[in-house]
Amino acid sequence: MFRGTLISQVFAVIGSLFLAKIYGEEAYGVFGVFISTINITSIISTLQLDKCIVTSKHKKESINWFNFLLILIPLISILISLLLFLISNYFFEEKFDLTIILLATIGSLIFTYNIINESYFTFNKEFSTISNSRVFLTIGNVLFQFVLYSYYNLLGLIIGFLISQFFLLLYYLFKNRSVFSKTNFKAIKNGIKMNATIVKFLLPSNTINSFANNLMPILILTFFGAKEAGVYFFSIKILGTPLFLISSSISKVYFQKSSELLIENKSELFKLTKKIVTTNLLLMLGFLIIVNTVGMYILEHFFDKNWINLRLYTLILSILIFARTSFNPISSLIVVLNKNLESLIFNVYLFIINLIAIYVGYLYNNITITIFVLAIFGGVGYLLLLAYFLNHLKSITQNNV
């Protein structure tokens, strides 16, 4: 997982630099809104029942969840697209309304199908399939976006993303073609009852979390313009690369491993979690130091006089990304320990911080204030959440002894 994710991310970072240079801030702002919309809608489309594919005790049960979601996802996606159309005037410029919604609907459907396929690969411990696929996905994505610039200098990033995700979906469906079967809805009904907290707490929790983490590019586009949204989104993309690398290579494996250790060896789960958190934070700290020193010098020279405020946004947002790194890779503990209510409370806090940040920044007509409020209070929230889960793991370990 780490090998494949590392290769894909190195290629993605190098490619994104050249893509940012040729497309510019405005195109990146529109692309940021598109990605944020997909990240939000993909959470809702699965009702978070894709987690049941991984946590299933038997292969037959996992396959049944997989086939059920193949039916459920397009139905919910249609409802979401209708809702987006109704509220789109508040978020997008008029000329992008229908286009963005249409592309986001298609993107959400494809992206969500890829999620449930990867969930089934995780259940089967086919991590190499996920890893290798990400390498080819990233390469294809960057190449398509480069080629499409000549034809769609504003929407090329979005269309290139859609094409690469579609080819990945075809590959995944081909790999999982043997598991397509008729859905046992009675078993699904019983499964939902047994996992009631997923729909009751985890779904609203992760939905709010997705809004909290992805709403900002949309709000910045609305209140400050596409260029500012583009610089913000690019800053997050650069800083989030190692976080994505760590989370992608660890989270799925940790999810599967923590489910086993919770039953077999709680003490080992606590030690493993502490080791992962410590290692992740040290790696991220080193990366952030490099990016905000040598990295910024190289980027400013590369972009010449474009992408104004990139250095400032990156420095402030480093606080938030560092704090996220402490918990995001081990966030599956929420499901494993059945702490969905606590997760809901935390994500409501994050969502409120986003709204306060954008309000204060808009009030003083200063986006820097928005980013500063978001980074400080969001970062503190993530660190407190980490402390809570580590203390909880320590307590159940002691009780077990």
VENRA-V249580 format. One record per run of one state. SS is the DSSP state (H for helix, E for strand, L for the rest). FROM is the first residue (numbers start at 1). TO is the last residue. Records with the same first field share a line. If there is no record, write none. Layout:
BEGIN
SS: FROM-TO + FROM-TO
END
This chain:
BEGIN
L: 1-1 + 46-49 + 56-58 + 91-93 + 124-126 + 149-155 + 176-176 + 180-184 + 195-195 + 225-225 + 265-265 + 304-309 + 331-332 + 337-339 + 364-366 + 401-401
H: 2-45 + 50-55 + 59-90 + 94-123 + 127-148 + 156-175 + 177-179 + 185-194 + 196-224 + 226-264 + 266-303 + 310-330 + 333-336 + 340-363 + 367-400
END
